[in-house]
């Protein structure tokens, strides 16, 4: 079975993230969406909230599993028996960073990385941009799922 891994912080999950995950789910037998826990970062949403956002967004995909981990991505991938890491690319700047990570990950464990370019309508979208816009009361409809939009509006009431 081809087991793919879509890692990220998903703080919060955006429609761009979901697009990459859904497309990966159409190409691989099983996809693990793994939320990276980074103790040095202070996320806006807790790990449990982010898991719930992803579960609520991807419930219709029988071949998608939501999980989380701390530590090195490739160690987690190897422990789960992952064959492929799937990463979305928005711009050349993403590629510059991600190719180095992919090459190091392959060197460490032999796990390959597949890159999926984002669709044009999501090429500008990032979770950090969504958080910033939401914090100033800007319109985020259509860039995150509705339940995430509501959570952001509760977090940043104006």
C-alpha positions as CSV (number, residue, x, y, z in Angstrom):
1,X,0.0,0.0,0.0
2,X,1.3,3.5,-0.8
3,X,1.1,5.5,2.3
4,X,1.6,9.3,2.0
5,X,2.2,11.9,4.6
6,X,1.0,15.5,4.5
7,X,2.7,17.3,7.4
8,X,2.1,20.8,8.6
9,X,1.3,23.0,11.5
10,X,-2.2,23.8,10.2
11,X,-2.6,26.8,12.4
12,X,-5.2,27.2,11.1
13,X,-6.0,24.8,8.3
14,X,-6.7,26.8,5.1
15,X,-8.5,25.9,1.9
16,X,-5.0,25.7,0.3
17,X,-4.0,23.0,2.7
18,X,-7.2,21.1,2.1
19,X,-6.7,21.3,-1.7
20,X,-3.3,19.7,-1.4
21,X,-4.6,17.0,1.0
22,X,-7.6,16.2,-1.1
23,X,-5.5,15.9,-4.2
24,X,-3.1,13.7,-2.4
25,X,-6.0,11.5,-1.3
26,X,-7.0,11.0,-4.9
27,X,-3.5,9.7,-5.8
28,X,-2.5,7.7,-2.8
29,X,-4.2,4.8,-1.1
30,X,-3.9,6.2,2.4
31,X,-2.9,9.7,3.5
32,X,-1.8,10.7,7.0
33,X,-2.2,14.4,7.8
34,X,0.2,14.9,10.6
35,X,0.2,18.1,12.7
36,X,3.7,19.0,13.7
37,X,4.0,19.9,17.4
38,X,6.8,22.4,17.8
39,X,7.4,23.3,21.4
40,X,9.4,26.4,20.4
41,X,6.4,27.9,18.7
42,X,3.3,29.2,20.3
43,X,0.4,28.3,18.0
44,X,-2.9,30.3,17.9
45,X,-4.9,27.1,18.2
46,X,-4.2,24.1,20.4
47,X,-3.2,20.8,18.9
48,X,-6.7,19.4,19.7
49,X,-8.4,22.3,18.1
50,X,-6.3,21.9,14.9
51,X,-7.1,18.2,14.9
52,X,-10.8,18.9,15.1
53,X,-10.6,21.5,12.3
54,X,-9.0,18.9,10.1
55,X,-11.4,16.1,11.1
56,X,-14.4,18.3,10.4
57,X,-12.9,19.4,7.1
58,X,-11.9,15.9,5.8
59,X,-14.5,13.6,7.3
60,X,-15.7,12.4,3.9
61,X,-12.3,11.0,3.0
62,X,-12.1,7.4,4.1
63,X,-8.4,7.2,3.2
64,X,-7.3,10.2,5.2
65,X,-6.2,9.9,8.8
66,X,-5.4,12.8,11.2
67,X,-2.4,12.4,13.6
68,X,0.2,14.5,15.3
69,X,3.9,14.2,16.2
70,X,6.8,16.0,17.8
71,X,10.4,15.7,16.6
72,X,11.9,14.9,13.3
73,X,9.5,14.4,10.4
74,X,11.4,11.6,8.8
75,X,11.6,9.6,12.1
76,X,7.8,9.9,12.3
77,X,7.5,8.9,8.7
78,X,9.7,5.8,9.1
79,X,7.9,4.8,12.3
80,X,4.5,5.0,10.4
81,X,5.8,3.2,7.4
82,X,5.3,6.2,5.1
83,X,6.5,5.8,1.5
84,X,6.1,9.4,0.4
85,X,5.9,12.9,1.9
86,X,3.6,15.3,0.0
87,X,4.2,19.0,0.1
88,X,2.4,21.9,-1.5
89,X,4.4,24.6,-3.3
90,X,3.0,28.1,-3.7
91,X,6.0,29.9,-5.2
92,X,9.7,29.5,-6.1
93,X,10.6,30.6,-2.6
94,X,8.8,27.6,-1.2
95,X,10.7,25.3,-3.6
96,X,14.1,26.7,-2.5
97,X,13.4,25.7,1.1
98,X,11.4,22.5,0.4
99,X,13.9,21.0,-2.0
100,X,16.7,21.2,0.6
101,X,14.4,19.5,3.1
102,X,13.4,16.8,0.6
103,X,17.0,16.0,-0.2
104,X,18.0,15.8,3.5
105,X,14.9,13.7,4.3
106,X,15.8,11.3,1.5
107,X,19.4,11.2,2.6
108,X,18.4,10.4,6.2
109,X,15.7,7.7,5.5
110,X,15.2,7.2,1.8
111,X,11.7,8.6,1.9
112,X,10.8,10.6,-1.2
113,X,9.0,13.9,-1.4
114,X,6.3,14.6,-4.0
115,X,5.6,18.3,-4.7
116,X,2.1,19.5,-5.7
117,X,1.8,23.0,-6.9
118,X,-1.1,24.9,-5.4
119,X,-4.0,25.9,-7.5
120,X,-3.8,29.6,-8.7
121,X,-6.6,30.6,-6.3
122,X,-4.5,29.5,-3.3
123,X,-1.0,30.6,-4.4
124,X,-1.0,33.6,-2.1
125,X,-2.5,31.9,0.9
126,X,-0.7,31.0,4.1
127,X,-1.9,30.3,7.6
128,X,0.2,33.2,9.0
129,X,-1.5,35.6,6.5
130,X,-4.9,34.3,7.5
131,X,-4.1,34.8,11.2
132,X,-2.9,38.3,10.6
133,X,-5.9,39.3,8.5
134,X,-8.3,37.8,11.1
135,X,-6.5,39.6,13.9
136,X,-7.3,42.9,12.3
137,X,-10.9,42.0,11.5
138,X,-10.3,41.4,7.8
139,X,-12.5,39.2,5.6
140,X,-11.4,35.6,5.6
141,X,-14.5,34.0,4.0
142,X,-13.5,31.6,1.3
143,X,-9.9,31.1,2.4
144,X,-10.6,28.8,5.3
145,X,-13.5,26.4,6.0
146,X,-16.6,27.9,7.6
147,X,-16.0,26.3,11.0
148,X,-12.4,27.7,11.0
149,X,-13.6,31.1,10.1
150,X,-16.0,31.1,13.1
151,X,-13.2,29.9,15.4
152,X,-11.0,32.8,14.2
153,X,-13.7,35.3,14.7
154,X,-14.2,34.1,18.2
155,X,-10.5,34.3,18.8
156,X,-10.3,37.8,17.5
157,X,-13.6,39.5,18.4
158,X,-13.9,43.1,17.2
